[in-house]
Amino acid sequence: MKSFAQALDLKDDKELIEEYKKYHKHVWPEVINALKTVGIEKMKIFLLGNHLFMYYETNDSFDGFQNYTNLTPKANEWDNLMRKFQQKVKEAKESDWWTPMEEVFDLNWK
C-alpha cells in the first residue's frame, strides 16, 4: 500500500468554490471507475478557504494519479472541467498540477 498527499488551490471565488463542491457530491461514475482502475483504493479531498488537500492510498503497482484521464474520454473531460475551478499552489513545479506534499509524520512510524 502506498499513500500520497497533494495540494492544489481553487480560484478564490465563492460561487466557483460552491460549484466545485457540488460537482464533487456527484462525481461521474466513469471518473470513479477510472481512479479505481489505475489503483487508487481510497481518496479524500479536503477544503480550507480555497486550499485543497487530497489524500489517497493505492495498491503497490500504482504508477501515477494523472493516468486515470487516459482510460475514458469522460475522465479526461472531468479533469479538464475541474481545471476551470483550480489553480496551482505557489510551490508547484512547472510540471505539477496537484502538487506532491512531503510526509513529515506518521503515527505508526517506529
Backbone torsions as a table, in degrees:
resi	resn	phi	psi	omega
1	MET	NA	131.0	175.3
2	LYS	-111.7	151.1	175.6
3	SER	-130.5	148.4	-175.5
4	PHE	-138.9	148.3	171.5
5	ALA	-130.7	136.1	-179.6
6	GLN	-139.9	154.2	-179.2
7	ALA	-122.4	149.4	176.8
8	LEU	-159.6	152.2	176.3
9	ASP	-107.8	152.6	167.8
10	LEU	-94.1	156.0	173.1
11	LYS	-61.6	139.8	-173.1
12	ASP	-80.2	72.8	-178.1
13	ASP	-141.8	115.3	-173.6
14	LYS	-56.9	-40.7	-179.7
15	GLU	-65.9	-42.7	177.7
16	LEU	-64.1	-40.7	179.6
17	ILE	-63.1	-42.4	178.1
18	GLU	-64.5	-38.8	178.0
19	GLU	-65.6	-41.5	177.2
20	TYR	-59.0	-44.9	179.5
21	LYS	-63.0	-39.7	178.4
22	LYS	-62.8	-43.6	177.6
23	TYR	-57.9	-40.3	-175.9
24	HIS	-77.1	-10.8	171.5
25	LYS	-80.2	-16.2	-177.5
26	HIS	-138.1	57.0	-179.5
27	VAL	-63.0	136.9	-178.0
28	TRP	-60.6	138.2	-178.8
29	PRO	-57.0	-34.6	179.5
30	GLU	-63.1	-33.4	179.2
31	VAL	-70.2	-47.2	178.4
32	ILE	-57.9	-47.6	-179.4
33	ASN	-62.6	-40.7	179.9
34	ALA	-65.7	-42.0	178.3
35	LEU	-61.4	-42.7	178.5
36	LYS	-67.5	-37.1	-178.9
37	THR	-63.8	-36.8	179.6
38	VAL	-77.8	-4.6	174.2
39	GLY	111.9	7.5	178.0
40	ILE	-81.0	122.6	-176.7
41	GLU	-101.4	-31.2	176.4
42	LYS	-140.3	144.1	176.4
43	MET	-152.6	136.1	174.5
44	LYS	-138.5	142.2	174.7
45	ILE	-122.6	131.0	179.8
46	PHE	-115.2	151.6	-177.0
47	LEU	-128.6	134.1	171.9
48	LEU	-136.5	113.3	-174.6
49	GLY	62.5	-114.7	174.9
50	ASN	-113.7	14.6	-178.7
51	HIS	-96.6	129.3	176.9
52	LEU	-106.1	141.6	173.4
53	PHE	-127.6	123.1	179.7
54	MET	-114.5	129.8	175.7
55	TYR	-119.7	133.8	175.3
56	TYR	-148.0	154.0	177.7
57	GLU	-119.2	143.3	-175.0
58	THR	-133.0	168.2	170.9
59	ASN	-73.4	168.1	-175.1
60	ASP	-67.8	-20.3	-178.7
61	SER	-91.5	4.7	-179.1
62	PHE	-54.3	136.6	-174.8
63	ASP	-132.5	30.4	173.8
64	GLY	128.1	127.4	-177.6
65	PHE	-60.2	-48.0	-172.2
66	GLN	-66.4	-13.2	179.8
67	ASN	-60.9	-21.7	-178.9
68	TYR	-60.2	-28.3	-176.6
69	THR	-71.0	-16.8	-179.6
70	ASN	-84.7	-8.6	-171.8
71	LEU	-84.9	-27.4	-178.6
72	THR	-155.2	144.2	177.7
73	PRO	-58.0	-32.1	179.9
74	LYS	-67.4	-36.5	177.4
75	ALA	-65.9	-40.6	177.0
76	ASN	-65.9	-40.4	177.3
77	GLU	-61.7	-42.2	178.3
78	TRP	-60.1	-47.7	-178.7
79	ASP	-59.5	-45.4	178.9
80	ASN	-64.6	-39.2	177.9
81	LEU	-63.5	-44.3	-178.0
82	MET	-64.7	-29.1	-178.7
83	ARG	-66.4	-19.0	176.5
84	LYS	-69.4	-20.0	179.5
85	PHE	-95.8	-18.8	-166.2
86	GLN	-105.4	161.1	171.0
87	GLN	-150.6	150.2	-178.8
88	LYS	-63.5	151.0	170.1
89	VAL	-75.7	156.9	-175.7
90	LYS	-63.1	-23.4	-179.9
91	GLU	-82.6	-3.4	-175.8
92	ALA	-66.0	142.3	170.4
93	LYS	-77.7	165.1	-179.1
94	GLU	-58.0	-35.3	-177.6
95	SER	-83.4	-8.5	-178.7
96	ASP	-84.3	149.4	161.7
97	TRP	-117.7	-83.0	165.1
98	TRP	-66.5	123.7	-173.4
99	THR	-97.6	126.3	179.4
100	PRO	-60.8	144.1	177.6
101	MET	-111.2	148.9	179.0
102	GLU	-82.3	132.3	175.1
103	GLU	-79.3	122.2	-179.0
104	VAL	-116.1	-7.7	177.8
105	PHE	-158.4	142.4	172.8
106	ASP	-141.3	124.9	-178.7
107	LEU	-55.8	-28.3	-176.7
108	ASN	-92.8	2.3	174.4
109	TRP	-62.8	143.3	-179.9
110	LYS	-106.6	NA	NA
